[in-house]
Amino acid sequence: MKLGFEHTYATLPPRFYARVEPAKVTAPETVIFNRELAAELRFDPNMDDRQVAALFSGNELAEDSTPIAMAYAGHQFGGFVPQLGDGRAILLGEIRDNRGILRDVQLKGSGRTPFSRGGDGRAAIGPMLREYLISEAMHALRIPTTRSLAVVTTGEQVYRTEILPGAVLTRVAASHLRVGTFQYFAARGDQEALKELLDYVINRHYPEARNADVPALAVLKAITARQAALIADWMRVGFIHGVMNTDNMALSGETIDYGPCAFMDRYDPQTVFSSIDLGGRYSYTNQPGIAQWNLARLAETLLPLIDTDEAKSVELATGVIEGFVEQFETAFLAHMRRKIGLVSAEDGDADLISLLLAAMQKAQADFTLTFSALSRAAETQSADAALHELFATSADVDGWLQAWRARLVLDPQSPAERAETMRLANPEFVPRNHRVEAALQAATAGDMQPFNRLLAIIQRPYDRQPDAAEYTQPAPASDEKYKTFCGT
């Protein structure tokens, strides 16, 4: 069988990757197959479960697949590791989708590679289904993200803190190029490889940079702009990535690597869910600063390609990195204006938003529910009662509501237009942590019904779904110490 794979990355020199085939598994079975995405990729969406299991476990390779594991480095929690690479992932090839865009198709959990560093190269079903669920939720929320095509169980067990069913995820991405890809060659002083990699990134993602005066600087500017927009997108829905290492920052501007990620319930800017983030490096509020730090590490690798005069190169790159702050703040403010029903801009808007967030933090009000209730309050003042329930006393929010309604008078939208603006800005449904865990536990035990139910709901996050009202509610207070794990 041929699937239409291309292999542009595999045309680069051999030091960019290792040729390796997925490990065969004992008894692959399809758990879930994303037929809508399959059609988008011009695969057969009616492929039967046996074919899906064989192809996306790695047991059968398409005739036109040339599987590779990609090399990269990365800063992990601030410490540099000069060689990471795809330790349990294998790129089957690139496919041109129905819009003509080239996208990677990668198996995750498909066995050892030369980059496994002693690991088994395997994955358990829970983390793979978590990535499927959260990545598809992010797509539905209109946030740039990798996608999930399939999860296939292997019929084998993996050994972590407990024995778990093994699985393979098929991930689809604009590419798997990372900040750490540049770092890998910079750490080796391989200027030729850096130039080849830059040319590839321009051809794949930023063709407009080809004719710029300084192509490397133009690429840095473009990546910085995409990351500023991406982090603002995360923050508008209360998403916490959890492991923003430089090897987890995609040069395409997509969200990648859903390990200890989660959505915030009670609003607290210091929220951390990852069990390994003991210092809060990747907390909700730190995400913009970490993104800028990661971009600075990318800029360091590009300095020789920006200008032969190091001082000039540093000056130019620094200007781009410093510009991230304004780009992020502009994007975030625009999102927050829409979340409170504004399409016009006034000088006091940032303060108005800050006052609301401060009140939410003080009351530990639920992030998603607050803005959902506010959407209803914009339609009718009688809906204020639902908003009051999220705060300790009505006095905590009544003063703000008064100021907000005074501001709405200055906005040009009609009430109906504002209701639609807020509906499209404020999701009713996000993957609530306790719901995710319940679905994953059931799936690990062989029951996919809770997972499929949750998936169907979060694929329509902006719709009011009365039959799913219980899925809007946060976890009980007893779940306050919720932790997530990488699953590696």
N, C-alpha and C positions, 0 to 999 in steps of 0.2 A: 504494500500500500504506500502511495505517495501522498503527502499532506500539503505539499507546496512550500516546503521550507527553503529559506535562503540562509546564507552563512557569511554575512559581511564581516562579523567580528572574527570569525575563524580565518579570514584572509590576512589578518595582522600577523606579525612574527610570532613564532612559537612561545616566546617568553611571556606573552600576554595571557596564556591559558595552558591547560593540560588537556590532552585528548583522553577521555575516559568514558566508558559505557556504564549505564546504570546497572546495579547489581540485580540479578534475577531474584524474584521472591517466590514463596512457596505456593500460595493460593490467593491471588489477587481478586478482590471483589469491589465493585463500584458502590461507594457510599452515597455520593452525590455528584451530579454532572450538570454543569451550567449550560443548558442548551441554547439560551439566548446569546451568551457570549460565544459559544461554538459557532453559531450562525454568523455572528459579527466577524469572526476569524476565518470564515468561509470553510470551516470544517462541517462535516455532516452532522446537523443537530439531532438527527434520528439514529445516530450510531447506537447500537445495542450495548447493553451493560457489559457483555463479554469483551467486545472490542474496546470499550472505554477502559476496562480493567487491565487488559493486556497492554494497550498503548501507554496509558498514563500511570502504570506501575513501573514501566521500563522493561517489562518482560518481552515486549515486541517493539522493535524500532522501525519507524517508517523508513522506506528505502532511501528517502532523501534527507534523513537526519544525520548530522555529523556532531555527536554530543561532545561538549567540552565543559570543563570547570574553569571559571575565570579567576585570575590572580588579582588580589588587592591587599592593601594594608589598612591601618586605621587607628585612630585614637579611641580607646575604650575606657570610658569614665576618666578621660583626661590623660591616660597613659598610652604612649605610642607602641603599637605592635607592628613591626615591619613586614610581617607576612601573615595574612589571614587567608583570604580566598574562599572559594566555595567548598566548604568542608563537608557539606551534605546536600549539595545542590548541583544539578547538571543541566546545562542549557542544551535543549534538543535542537534548537534552531530558531530562526526568525520567520515570522509569517506576515504577509501583507494583508491587512484586514480589508473590509469592504469599502473603506474610505481611502485605500491606498497607502495607509500608514504602516510602517514596519514595526512589529512588536515581537518581543522575546517570548518564547514558550519554554519554561524551566520546570524541571522536577525537583521537588524539595523533600528530602528524606529518602533519597534514592541510593544510598550506600557511600562507602568511603571513596575519597579522592586523594590526590597527592597533597591537598591542603587540609586534611582532616585533623591533623595535629593530635593523633591518638584517639580521636572520637570514633564512634561506630558508624557515623554517616546516616543514621536512621532517625526517624521521627515517630512520635506517638500520635494516636488519632485525635486526642484532645487539642493539642496546640495547632494541628493542621486544620481542624474544624474551626478553631478560634480565628485563625487567619482568614479562612473562607468567609466566615460570618462578618467579621469586622471590616474586611476589605470591601465586601459587597454593601455593607451599611454605609461606608464612606462614599462609595460610588453613588448610592442613592441620595446621599446628602449633598451631592455635587461638589465633592472635594477630590482633587486629583489623587489617584491611587493606583497601585497595582491591582489586578483583578485575580479572581480564583476561578479556574476552569473545572477542576475536578478534585475530589478526594477519593483515594482508593486504599482499602486496607490490604495488608500484605499476607495475612495468614500467619504472621510471625509475631514474636513478642520483642519489645524493647525494654531495657533495664535502666530505670532512673532511680528515684527514691522508692519506686514500687515497680512491679511488672505490669506493663501496659500493652494493649494491642498496637501493632505497628501500622503506619499509614504513610502514603505519599501524597503530597499536594502538588497540583499543577498550577504554577503561577504565571500570569501574563503581565508583561511590563513594557512600557515604552522603550526601556532598555534596563540593564542591570549595572550600568556605569555609575560609579559612586565617587565621592570625594576621595575615598580610600584607594580608588584605582589610580588616580594621579599620585597619591602619596607613595604607592608601591614603587613606582619608577623614580620618583624624586629621592626616596631613601637610598636608592642604588646609584644615584648620580647619572642615570641613563637619560641623557638629554635627547637622544635620537628617539627613544620610545615615547618620551613626553610630547615631542613634536608630532609623532605619528598618532598618538592618542588624541591630541588636540584636533588634528585634522579629522579624525573619525568622529569626535563629538560635534564638530561643526557640520559635517556632512549628515550626521544622524539627527541632530536636534536643533542646531542653530545656523542654518545655511546663510542667513542674513549677515552673519559675522564674517563670512568669507571675504567680502569686499570692504570690510572696515579698515581704517588706517592701522589699527593694532588688533588683529583678530583675537589674540589671547585676552586682551582687556575687554573686548566686546563680549566674549563668551562669559567672562567673569561677571560682567554687568547683567547679562541675561539670566544667568543662574541665580544671582543675588535677587533679582526682581521676582523670579519664580518662587524662590524660597520665602521671601517676605510675604508674598501672597498666600503661599501654602500654610505658613505658621499662623497667619491671621485667620485662615479658614479653620484650622484646628481649634483655635481659641474661641471662635464664635459658637462652637457647639460643645465646648467643655471637654475636648479630647486631649488626652495625655499620652504621648507616644511611649514614654517610659525608658527608651534606650537610644537616645539621640547620639550615638557614636558616629564618627565620621564615615565609617563603612556602612552606616545606615542612612546616609543622606544621598538620595539619587540625584544625578546631574540633570535629569529630565524634569525635576520638580514634582514628582509623584511621591506620595507616602509609600514607604517600603519597610518591610520587616515588622510584622505585627507580633511582637513577643509579649512583654509585660505591659501592653497597652490597656487603657480603660477610659470610660467616660465618667466625668465627675458628677456625683449626685449633689451633695451639700456644697455650696460655693465656698471654697477656701483656696486662695491663690497658691498656698504652699502644698497643696495636695500632691502626694506621691503614692503610687500603688505598687511599684516594682519592689519585689522582695530583696533585690540586690542593690537598690539605690539608697543606701543607708544615710547618705549625706544630703539627699534631696537635690542632687545636681540636675536632674531632669524633671523637676516639679512643673506643674502647670505654668506658674508665673515665670519660670526660668527659660521656657522654651525659646522665646525670641533671642535672648542673650546667647544661648547655646548655639542657635542657628548661625548667629553672627560669628561666634567663635569658630565654628566649623568652616564657615566661608573664609575666614582668615587663614585657616590651615590650607584650604584650596588655593588661595591667593599666593601663599608661600611657594607652592609647587610651580606656579605659573610665572614667577618673577623672571626667570631667564628668557621666557618667551615673550614677555611684555616689552622689555628693553635691555640692551646690553649694558647700559649704565644702571648699576644696581640701585643707586640712590633715586634716580628718576623712576625706575620700575616700582620701588617701594612707595614712592609718593603717589603714583597713579593708582596702584592697587589699594592703598590705604583710603584714598578718596572714595573708591567704589564700596569698600567694606563699611566705611563710616556712613555711607548713604543708606545702608540697610535699615537703620533705625527709623528714619523718616518714612521710608517705603512701607515698613511694617505698620507704623502708627497710623499712616494714612489709610491703609487697607483695613486695619482693625476698626478704626473710627467709622469708616464707611459701612462696615458690617453692622456695627452696634447701632448706628443711626437707623438702619433698616429694621433692626430688631425691636427698636422702640417706635417704629412707624414713621420715620422721617425720610423724605427724599431731598429736602433742601438742607442747606448748611447755615448754621448760625454760630457765632463765636463761643457761646456758652454751652454748646452741645457736649463737648468733652467733659466739662464739669458736671453736667446733668447725668451723664452716663456713669461717671465716677461715683457720684452720690448714690446712685442705685446699687452699684456693685458693693459699695461700703455697707449699705443697709443689708444687702443680701449676706455679706460676710458676717456681720454682727449677729444676724438671726439664724445663720447657717441654713438659709433658704435654698431649696433645690434649684439648681441652675436651669435645667430644662423646663421645669414646671413654672418657674417664675415668669419666664418669657412667654410661655404658652398662656398663662393666666392673663398676662398683660395684653396679649393679642385679643382676648375676649373683652377685657376692660376697654379696649379701644372701640369696640363695637357698641358696647352699652355700659353705662356707669353702674348698672345693677350687678355687673360681674365683678365689681371690686371685692366682694365678699370672699371669692375664691382666692384672690391675691392676699387678702388679709390673713387667711388661714396659714399661709406660708411663713408669716412673720410672728414674732412673739406677741406683739400688740399692734393694733391698727395704726397707732401713732408712729410706729417705726417706718411706715411707708406712706401715710396719708399726706404728709408735707411734700413728699416727692411727687405723688400723684397730682397734687395741685399744680406744682411747677411744670410737670410734664404736660398737663392739659393746656396750660397757658402757652407752652411752646408749640403744641399741635395747631393752635389757632394761626400761627405764622407759616404753617406748612401748606403747600398748595393742593394737597390731595383731598379728594372727597372721602367721606367715611368708608364707602365701598372700596375705593382704591387703596386706602390705608389698610383695611382688613386683609386685602390680597397681598400687599407688600409685607405685612407682618406674618401672614400664613407661610409665605415662601421663604421667610428669613428665620422662622422659629420652628424647629422640628417638634412634633408632638411625641415622637418616638425615637429614642436612641437605644443601643444595646445595653440595657441596664445590667450592671455587673452580676447581680444575683440571678438574673434571668439567663445570662450567658453561662454562668457556672452550672446552673441546673440543667440547661440544655446539653452542655458538654458531658456532664456526669451521666446523664441518661444515654447519650450517644455512645459513650465508652462502654456502657453496659449492654449496648445493642438496640436501644430504643431511639429512633431518629425523630419520633413525632414531636417532642418539645423543640428540637432544633428546627425542624421544618416550619413549625408554627411561628417561632420567633423570627426566622428568616423572612417569611412572608410579610410579617408586620413591619420589620425595619426596612424592607424594600419600598415601603410607601411612607417615609418618615414625616412628610409634611401634610398627609391626609388625616383628617379626624376620623378615626375608626372606632365607633361606639362599642363594637363587639370586642374590642381589645383594650378597653379602658384600664384593666388591671396592669397592663404592660407599661403604662405611663408612670406608675408609682415607683418611688425609690425603695431600696432595701430597708428592712427594719433596722432600728438603731443598733441591734445586736451585731449587724454586719459592718459596723463602722470601721473596723480594723482590716478591711478587705485587702488582700495582697494578691499580686499577680506574679507569674513565674515565666521565665524565658522558654522553657520546654526543650532546651538543648540537652 
